[in-house]
Amino acid sequence: MVANAPPKLRVIARESQWSLTEYVCSAGPHDRTFEERHDRVLIALVTSGTFRYRTDTGEGILYPGAFLLGNAGSCYECGHEHSHGDRCLALHLDPELVGEIASSSAASNHSHFRTAILPAVPDLASITASIQQSSKSLTKLALEEAVLTAAETVVRIVATNHIPPRKPKPAATRRMATVFNYIDARLGSDLSLAELSAQVAMSKYHFIRTFKHTSGITPHQYILSRRIGTAATALRATKKTVASIALDYGFGDLSTFNHYFRRVMGTTPTAYRLRYTSINDLKQRFSIDR
């Protein structure tokens, strides 16, 4: 991706038709960029940091919760002109597998992405949490199910909600990178439009327009998606009460958290936790029996 600071790679899993790899990049504004090529189809979830991505289907800024999309054989370029470092979970798939998924889930024979970035819309919070969980200890079956479900969801959404790519202005990219970092460091705070727009010295109206133009979603959609996604991860990974997690991630009361969580994830926080607690219990029992 960059000549002076190559990313660190950690292969999480590798099967015949796909692989899941963690990329940790430490590049910054002074690192030179150059063009590379996607060997396979790529669906990559950004888990931290911001960076610019350009390929033949478009250009934009990537930020936590967004998905980078790449077609096999396509050239691409990533840059950190306005930020330092990022972390991604990258799912590489064979084109034949993507074609099979597209024909089954999206009723389309097109396995070629027509856009470069999938915004971090709240509807993707569930699959985002699943991908992040996949980077941890899972049984082989659970991991492969999570990976294929994630690929199916992304392919279907891209096929049915195609938005022509728009190239953001350099100044907007620089400013919004600051805002993404500011929001992620304060997910539990009661963020206001006045506070966010002040970070980039814009009027509220101009800030909303610029944020949406740059990221593809509104500030509220981004914050809601990140809060629900991180809360889902906490429900899986900690023993904190649901009420405590709700407060940790900026929901004023439990009923509001329950409402948004159920709307996005399709189930209540308690039921979601119980589902994965049961899975973990089975995993532990299976390990003991062996």
N, C-alpha and C positions, 0 to 999 in steps of 0.2 A: 504494500500500500504506500509506504514512504521509504525513501532510500536511507535516511539517517536513523530511523527508529523502527525496525521491523517489529511487527506484533508478536507477542508470545502466544503459542498455540498449546492447547490441552485437548487432546482427543477424548471425548466422553464416551462415545460409542461408535462402532463402525459395522455396518451390515453390507450385504452385496449391492443393494440399491440406494443406500443412503448412509450418511455419517453425520454426527453431531459433534461440533468442536467449539470450544470457548476461545475467543480471541481477545487478548488484552493489549491495547495499543497505548503507547506513551508519547506519541508524536505531538508536536506543538506547532505554533506559528512559524518557527524557523526551520522546520523540516521540509525538504524538497519533495514534491509529489511527482509521481510518474504513472504512466498508464499500465494496467495489468488486464488479464482476461479471466473471465469465469470459466472454469473447466466443466462445471456441471451447473444445474439449476440451483440457485441460492435463495433461501429464505432466512434472513438473519434478524433476530430480535435484539434491539439495542437495550441494554440493561443499565448503562450509565454513560455519561459524557455526551457530547454533541460533536458532529463533524459534517462536512459537505460531501455529498455523493453525486457523481455524474456518470451517466451511461447513455446508451443510444436511445433509451426510452424516456429520458428526462433528467432533471437535476433538482436537488433540494437539500435541505438541512435535515439530518437525522438526529433524533433525541430519544431519551428513555421512553420505552413503550412503543416506539415506531418500528416498522419492519422495513428492512432493506431487501429489495427484490432484484435478482439478476438472472438473465437468460444464459444458457450454456453457449459458449463461444463469443459472448459479447465482451467488449473492452469496457473498462471502467476506471474511475479515478476517485480517490478519497483525499480530502484535505482538512487540515486543522488550523486554518488561518486565524480563527477567532477563539480557539479553545485548546485545552491540553488533555489528550487521552480520551479513551472510551473503552467500553467492554461490550462484547456482543456474544450471543449464542447463535452459531451459524449452522443451519441445516442444509447440507448439500445433497441433492437428489438427482438420480438419473433421469434424463428427459422422458424416457419410456414410462417411468413410474408417474411422473407429473401428468403425462398424457392420459394415463389410465385414470388418475384421480379426477382430471378435468372432465373426461367423458362421463364419469359416473356421478360426480357431485355437482358439476356446473352445467351439465347437458351441453357441453361444448367439446369440439375436437381440437381447440386451440390450447396448446400447452405453453405458449409464448406469452410472457407478461408484457402488457402494454403500458405499464407505468413503472417507475423506479422505486417508489416509496408508498407504503401503506400507513396512513396516519394512526396514531394511538387512540382510536375511537373507543368509547366505553364498551361496545359490543365485543371487543377483542380482549377485554380484561381476563376473562376466564381462560382463554387459550394462552395468554401471556403467563399467567400463573402456572399453567401446566408445563410450559416449556422450561420455565425457571426451575420447577421441581424436577424436571427430567435431568438437570445437570447434577442432581444429587443421587443418593443411593436408591435405586429402584430395581425391581426384578426385571429381567430381560423382557418379559411379556408386557409388563406395565410401561416400560420405557418405549417399546416399539409402538404400542397403542397410542401413547401420548404424542409421539413424533408423527405418526400417520394422521392422527386426528388434527394436529396443528397444521400440517400441510393441506389437508382437505379444507379446513376452515379458511385459510388464507387464499387458496386457489378459488374457492367459491365466492368469497367477498370481492376479490379482484375482478372476477369474471362478470359479476352482476352490478358492481358499483364503480365502473371505470370512470376516472376523471382525467381528462387530458392534462399531461404534465405542464407545469408552469415554472419558469425559471425565476427564483426570487432575486431581488436586487441585492448586491453585495452588502450594502449598508443594513438591510433588513436581516440578512443572515447573521451579521456580526451582533446586532442588537438582540435578536431572539435567542441566540446561544446564551447570553447573559441571563435572560429571563428563565429559560429552562433550568439552568443550574440553580437559580434563586428559588424557584418553585420546589424543586426536588429536595432542597435542603430545609424546606419549611412546610412539608406536606401536612403536618399536624397543626399548623397555624391557621387562623381565620384570615385567609388572604383576600384582599379587596382589589377591585379594579384600579382604584386610585394608587394603591401601593405598587401594583405590578407595572402600571404605565409610568410611574415615577422612576422606575429602575432604568428606563430607556429614554426618559425625558420626552414623552409623547402625550398628546391628549388621549383621553379614554377612547374616543371614537377611532382615532388613527391607530391606536395600539391594537384594538380588536381586529381591525381590518388587516393590519400588518401581520399580526400573529396568525390569523387564519390563512392569509395568503402564503405565509412561510411554511406553516405546519400542516395545513389542510383541515384543521379543526379549530374550534374556539378555545379560549383559555379555560372556560368552565368545563368543557368536554375533556380537555387534557388533564386538568386537576382531578376530576371525578374518576377518570380511567386509572390514573396513577394511584389514587387513594384506595380504590377498590382492589386493584391488583396487588398492592403491597399489603393490604389487610388480609387478602386471601392467602398470601404467603405466610403471614403471621399466624393465621388460624391453623395452618398445616404444621408450622415449625415450632410453635410455642404453646405453652399451657396457660397463657394469659386469658382472662375472661373475655367474652365477646364485648362486654361493655367497655372494658379497658382498651381493647384494640380499637373500638369505635372512636374513643376519645383520642387515642394516640395518633390517629390518621385524619383528624380534623372534622369528624362528625359530631355535631353539638349534642346529640342524644341518641339513645339506642334505637328508638323507633325510626329515626331518619336513616340511620345506618342500615337497619333491616330492610327498609323500603328500597334504597338504592342498590344494596347488595343483591336482593332478590330480583330486581329488575334487570341487572346486568348479568348475574351469574345463573339465574334461573332457579335458585333455591335459597333457603335461609342460611345465615352464617352458621347456625348450630348444626343444621343438616349437612352443610358442606364439610364442617370439621369432623363430624361423626363418620362421614363417608371415607375420608382419608385416614382417620384414626383406625377404622376397621381394616383398611388396606395395610397399614403399617403393622397392626397386630398380626395379621396373616403372614406378612413377610417375616416377622420375628419368629413366629411359631414354625414357619417353614425352615428357617435357618437352624433352629434348635433341633427340629426333628432330623435334620440332615446330619 
